[in-house]
């Protein structure tokens, strides 16, 4: 039996992109044990995955935040994390962090084979690595899967996966009942936020709130659908703007569910209309149809995976796009034209085509 540690400290979408790696390991090493080192926010969507034996939900960013409150507490948390990882005696780590600190900790914890990406010479503590300057020309999932070559396996028919516990499903069922939504009704959600990991630059990934409000009204009136607004608690103000403008009065669930419950709500949808972000990739992993709006980010690298007629990407083909390259967003010099130029009519017609 081999013990694997997957390392990915990034957001929801990035973590979901690693699920084909997890599946491939289990298919090739059925008796293996898999641990996953992620950030606190994402940990909940991994704990229900039957292929993962243990989750270490504490990233470098989390530790930095804790240390900001209390240096002693930060040191204690760091030591507990290191001790817990070392105790597991992992044989192999697959490190998607793009920095040297995680592979250094892996080395100090006694992990002999450490596989990852050597980005900007940060792979010095890896035993096996792929040199990269960024992800381009193929999907991030395929970059992740390429690391499996170092352990002698290849993925077959990779797809994204997300597992939901029965308790979360029960809560989603109860929520729909409280909202007066019956099982026979068509339910469509909009996710007007996304890109929380981008911090203050997240707005550059957001289609206009007023257009989301108009879409909500049109799908409610013309398609007879019940409309939900979904998102992270940090996006409450954005959701309130939409709910205030939309005459159809969509149900605002932003920040009112846990991450597990959000996944359970998404699973019950007929369609999700979303910006580029974690909510979109949760829907794809759950087999829910999507219409996604992509601005600065290349959909060929970070879009729905695998490409499918049930996942329509709406974008503008501009010379300046994509402006997110080599893991960096250097700002917009074109007045957000890649998003501003996308019309409500175009998004509505794409949505209508998927549910009729």
C-alpha positions in Angstrom: 0.0 0.0 0.0 1.2 3.5 -0.9 0.3 6.7 0.9 -0.2 9.8 -1.2 -0.5 13.5 -0.2 -2.2 15.9 -2.6 -1.2 19.5 -2.0 -3.3 22.4 -3.3 -3.7 25.5 -1.3 -5.8 27.4 -3.9 -9.5 28.0 -4.4 -12.6 25.8 -5.0 -12.1 25.5 -8.7 -8.4 24.6 -8.5 -9.2 21.9 -5.9 -12.0 20.4 -8.0 -9.5 20.3 -10.9 -7.4 17.8 -8.9 -10.3 15.3 -8.5 -9.3 13.4 -11.7 -5.9 13.0 -10.2 -7.4 11.5 -7.0 -9.6 9.1 -9.1 -6.7 8.0 -11.2 -4.6 7.2 -8.1 -7.3 5.1 -6.6 -8.0 3.2 -9.9 -4.3 2.3 -10.2 -3.6 1.8 -6.5 -6.9 0.6 -5.0 -5.4 -0.1 -1.6 -3.7 3.3 -1.4 -4.4 5.9 1.2 -4.8 9.6 0.1 -4.4 12.7 2.2 -5.3 16.2 1.0 -3.6 19.4 2.2 -5.8 22.4 1.3 -7.0 25.7 2.7 -9.6 26.0 5.5 -12.3 27.4 3.2 -12.2 24.5 0.8 -11.8 21.7 3.2 -15.5 21.0 3.6 -16.0 20.0 -0.1 -13.3 17.3 0.3 -14.4 15.7 3.5 -17.3 13.8 1.9 -15.1 12.4 -0.9 -14.8 8.6 -0.2 -11.5 8.5 -2.1 -9.8 10.8 0.4 -8.8 9.4 3.8 -7.7 12.5 5.6 -8.0 16.3 5.0 -5.4 18.8 6.3 -7.3 22.1 5.9 -4.7 24.7 6.8 -2.8 26.6 4.1 0.1 29.0 4.4 -2.3 31.8 3.8 -4.5 30.5 6.7 -1.4 30.4 9.0 -0.4 33.9 8.0 -3.9 35.1 9.0 -3.8 33.3 12.3 -0.4 34.6 13.1 -1.7 38.1 12.4 -4.0 37.7 15.4 -1.6 35.8 17.6 2.0 34.8 16.7 1.9 32.0 19.4 -1.3 30.6 18.0 0.2 30.7 14.5 3.2 28.7 15.7 1.1 26.2 17.5 -1.1 25.7 14.4 1.9 25.3 12.2 3.4 22.7 14.6 0.1 20.7 14.8 -0.2 20.7 11.0 3.4 19.5 10.5 3.1 16.8 13.2 -0.2 15.5 11.7 1.4 15.3 8.2 4.6 13.7 9.5 2.6 11.2 11.6 0.9 9.8 8.4 4.3 8.8 6.9 3.3 9.6 3.3 5.3 8.0 0.5 4.6 10.4 -2.3 3.3 14.0 -2.5 1.8 15.6 -5.6 2.3 19.3 -5.0 0.3 21.8 -7.0 1.2 24.8 -4.8 3.7 26.4 -7.3 6.0 27.4 -4.4 8.8 25.9 -2.4 7.5 26.0 1.2 5.0 23.2 0.8 7.6 20.9 -0.7 10.1 21.8 2.0 7.6 20.8 4.7 6.9 17.6 2.7 10.7 16.9 2.8 11.0 17.6 6.5 8.0 15.4 7.1 9.8 12.5 5.5 8.0 12.2 2.2 10.6 10.6 -0.1 9.1 11.3 -3.5 7.9 14.8 -4.0 6.4 15.6 -7.4 5.3 19.0 -8.6 5.8 22.0 -10.9 9.0 24.0 -11.0 7.6 27.5 -11.4 10.2 30.4 -11.2 12.7 27.9 -9.8 10.5 27.3 -6.7 10.7 23.5 -7.1 14.1 23.1 -5.5 12.8 20.7 -2.8 10.9 18.5 -5.3 12.4 15.2 -6.4 10.6 15.2 -9.7 9.2 18.2 -11.5 7.9 19.8 -14.7 9.3 23.2 -15.6 6.5 25.7 -16.3 6.0 29.4 -16.8 2.3 29.2 -16.6 -0.7 27.1 -17.8 -1.4 27.7 -21.5 -2.6 25.9 -24.6 -4.3 23.1 -22.5 -6.6 22.9 -19.5 -5.2 23.1 -15.9 -6.6 19.6 -15.3 -4.3 18.2 -18.0 -1.3 19.9 -16.4 -2.3 18.3 -13.1 -2.7 14.9 -14.7 0.7 15.2 -16.3 2.3 14.8 -12.9 1.0 11.2 -12.7 3.6 10.2 -15.3 6.2 10.4 -12.5 4.3 7.6 -10.7 3.8 5.5 -13.8 0.1 5.9 -14.4 -2.2 7.6 -16.9 -5.7 8.9 -16.5 -8.5 7.4 -18.6 -11.6 9.5 -19.3 -10.9 12.1 -16.6 -13.8 14.1 -15.2 -14.4 16.4 -12.3 -16.1 15.0 -9.2 -17.8 16.4 -6.1 -19.4 14.3 -3.4 -22.2 15.5 -1.1 -23.2 14.0 2.3 -26.8 13.1 3.0 -27.0 15.7 5.7 -26.3 18.5 3.3 -28.8 17.1 0.8 -31.4 17.0 3.5 -30.8 20.6 4.3 -31.0 21.6 0.7 -34.3 19.8 0.4 -35.6 21.6 3.5 -34.5 24.9 2.1 -36.3 24.4 -1.1 -39.4 23.4 0.8 -39.1 26.6 3.0 -38.9 28.7 -0.2 -42.0 27.0 -1.6 -40.2 25.4 -4.5 -41.7 22.1 -5.6 -39.9 19.2 -7.2 -41.8 19.8 -10.4 -40.6 23.4 -10.9 -37.7 24.5 -13.0 -34.9 26.0 -10.9 -32.2 28.2 -12.3 -29.5 29.9 -10.3 -27.2 32.9 -11.0 -23.8 33.3 -9.4 -22.9 36.9 -9.9 -19.7 36.8 -7.9 -16.8 34.4 -8.0 -13.0 34.7 -7.9 -12.8 35.2 -4.1 -9.2 34.2 -4.2 -8.5 37.2 -6.5 -9.2 39.5 -3.6 -9.8 43.1 -4.7 -9.4 42.2 -8.3 -12.3 39.8 -8.3 -14.6 42.4 -9.8 -12.7 42.1 -13.0 -14.2 38.6 -13.4 -17.7 39.8 -12.7 -20.3 40.5 -15.4 -22.4 43.5 -14.5 -24.8 43.0 -11.6 -27.5 44.9 -13.5 -27.3 42.4 -16.4 -27.5 39.5 -13.9 -30.7 41.1 -12.6 -32.1 41.4 -16.1 -31.3 37.7 -16.8 -33.0 36.7 -13.5 -36.1 38.6 -14.6 -36.2 37.1 -18.1 -35.7 33.5 -17.1 -38.4 33.9 -14.4 -40.9 35.6 -16.7 -40.2 33.9 -20.1 -39.1 30.4 -18.9 -41.2 30.1 -15.8 -38.3 29.2 -13.7 -37.7 29.9 -10.0 -34.4 31.9 -9.6 -31.8 31.6 -6.9 -28.8 33.9 -6.3 -25.8 31.9 -5.1 -22.4 32.9 -3.8 -19.9 33.4 -1.0 -20.7 35.4 2.2 -18.3 38.1 1.0 -20.6 38.8 -2.0 -23.7 39.7 0.0 -23.6 43.3 -1.1 -23.5 42.3 -4.7 -26.4 40.0 -4.2 -28.4 42.7 -2.5 -27.9 45.0 -5.5 -29.3 42.4 -7.8 -32.2 41.4 -5.5 -33.1 45.1 -5.2 -33.1 45.8 -9.0 -34.7 42.5 -10.2 -38.5 42.8 -10.4 -38.9 39.1 -10.2 -37.6 38.9 -6.7 -35.1 36.0 -6.9 -34.3 34.1 -3.7 -31.1 35.4 -2.3 -29.1 32.6 -0.8 -25.7 34.3 -0.8 -23.8 33.6 2.4 -26.7 31.7 3.8 -25.4 28.1 3.2 -22.3 26.3 4.2 -20.0 25.1 1.3 -21.5 21.6 1.6 -25.0 22.9 1.5 -24.2 25.1 -1.4 -23.1 22.0 -3.3 -26.3 20.3 -2.4 -28.4 23.3 -3.7 -26.4 23.3 -6.9 -27.1 19.7 -7.5 -30.8 20.4 -7.5 -30.6 23.0 -10.2 -31.7 22.7 -13.9 -29.1 25.3 -14.9 -26.5 27.6 -13.4 -25.5 30.9 -15.0 -22.2 32.0 -13.5 -19.0 34.0 -13.8 -15.7 32.2 -13.9 -15.3 30.8 -10.4 -15.6 28.0 -7.9 -19.5 27.8 -8.1 -19.2 27.1 -11.8 -16.8 24.2 -11.4 -18.9 22.8 -8.6 -21.9 22.7 -11.0 -19.8 21.0 -13.7 -18.6 18.4 -11.2 -22.2 17.7 -10.2 -23.4 17.3 -13.7 -25.5 20.5 -13.8 -25.8 22.4 -17.1 -24.0 25.7 -17.1 -23.7 29.0 -19.0 -20.5 30.7 -17.9 -19.2 34.2 -18.6 -15.4 34.5 -19.0 -13.5 37.8 -19.1 -9.8 38.1 -18.3 -9.2 34.3 -17.9 -8.7 31.8 -20.7 -11.6 29.4 -20.8 -9.5 26.8 -22.6 -7.3 26.6 -19.5 -9.7 27.3 -16.7 -13.2 26.7 -18.2 -15.6 23.8 -17.7 -13.8 20.4 -18.0 -14.1 18.5 -20.1 -15.6 20.7 -22.9 -19.2 19.8 -23.4 -22.3 21.0 -25.3 -24.0 21.2 -21.8 -21.5 23.8 -20.6 -21.6 26.9 -22.8 -18.9 29.6 -22.4 -19.8 33.2 -23.4 -16.9 35.4 -24.1 -15.5 38.2 -26.3 -12.7 37.5 -28.7 -10.4 40.5 -28.1 -6.7 41.0 -28.9 -6.1 41.9 -25.2 -7.8 38.8 -23.9 -6.9 36.8 -21.9 -5.0 39.2 -19.7 -4.6 36.8 -16.9 -1.4 35.0 -17.8 1.3 33.0 -16.0 -0.7 33.1 -12.8 -0.9 36.9 -12.8 -3.5 39.5 -13.5 -1.8 42.8 -14.3 -4.8 44.9 -14.5 -7.2 45.9 -17.3 -6.3 48.6 -19.9 -9.5 48.3 -21.9 -12.3 49.3 -19.6 -13.5 45.7 -19.0 -14.6 45.5 -22.6 -14.4 41.7 -22.5 -17.2 41.7 -20.0 -19.0 44.9 -20.9 -19.5 43.7 -24.5 -21.4 40.6 -23.5 -25.1 41.2 -23.9 -28.0 40.0 -21.8 -29.6 38.6 -25.0 -26.6 36.4 -25.8 -26.5 34.9 -22.3 -30.3 34.5 -22.2 -30.4 32.7 -25.6 -27.6 30.3 -24.5 -29.4 29.5 -21.3 -32.7 29.0 -23.1 -31.0 26.6 -25.6 -29.9 24.3 -22.7 -33.2 23.9 -21.0 -35.7 23.6 -23.9 
